[in-house]
Amino acid sequence: MAVKPLVSTAGCNNISDLAEAIKQELPNQFSAVDSNQIFIHQSLQDAPLEPDLPLASISTAGLSAKLPLIVKTLGSSAPAQKTIFIQDIDEECRPLDSFSKYLVESNDDLKQILEGKGSALYQLFNPKDKIIKFKQLIDGEKYNVYSRYERSFADEVRWQQNEDQAMEEETHLAVRRFLATHLGPSIEVMPTDIMAADGKTIVQEWDAVFKDGDVLYLCEAKHNMTFEQVNKLPARIRKFKEFQANAQPEFRNVTKYVGVLCGTLFPEDIRKNAHLGFICVYPSGYCYDVKKPEDFIIER
């Protein structure tokens, strides 16, 4: 009689996928840890299996109750966060002599670092092995961004930058017109870079910022708006409040804050969620439409 495994491997291509499945199917045991903190071994003596190791390379018997895989979580002695250094590149994706420092705590952090730069990282002395997971990173190591076709990737980056700029300009104009219609000419266009007390260090960036009296409208623009991005906006606004006392003088008399979410692809179900607390900007016909929450009073 076949023994049913505790965790199904259906849909799992590699060890990393299996770690995700273990976390989802055994929430009582693994709810307190991230999937990148789950390590899978074939025996107590063996080193953990590599995240990108295909499951097909492991005997199906190894996934049964007779020869089970061993699951361990990241111990307190291992770093929950890692500091890495990534070589800077110019507009043509050519490496520079400088490195930027990043603090990484999860797979999501690594994805955000790679966004707009490339598909993976690699160690400077080992360009063949792609690094796409937090658990593959070495604390304090230097990395470069992987791009198989640097020239075509550079063209893609430039195209995406142009698309981003065009979208930001269109949504900026739509929000400005909307606010001017409801509030009149008192609207001020504010700096999008929030500076530290030294006046040189940028501590936060927004895609557009408007001010009317003591009310500040903070705009976040994304081509593809997701629930995750909607849920992150309150934290970004709270972070702004922390920086406000040392920011530029024109921000210091602000006491009220309104979040504005702008998206080219802004699905209706996500808009409904976002409308609970934010102004939403999305395509409608040949222009961008601006909608506020029903209970939000904007008129003076």
Secondary structure, DSSP 8 states (H G I E B T S, - for coil): -----SS--TT--BHHHHHHHHHHH-HHHHTTS-GGGEEEESSSSS----TT-BGGGS-GGGGSSSS--EEEE--TTS-SSEEEEEEEE-TT--EEEEEEEEEE-SHHHHHHHHTTT-SEEEETTEEEEEE-SGGG--TT-EEEEE-SSHHHHHHHHHHHHHHHHHHHHHHHHHHHHHHHHHHGGG-EE--SEEE-TTSS-EEEE-SEEEEETTEEEEEEEEEE--HHHHHHHHHHHHHHHHHHTTS-GGGTT--EEEEEEEEEE--HHHHHHHTTTSEEEEEETTEEEEE--TT-----
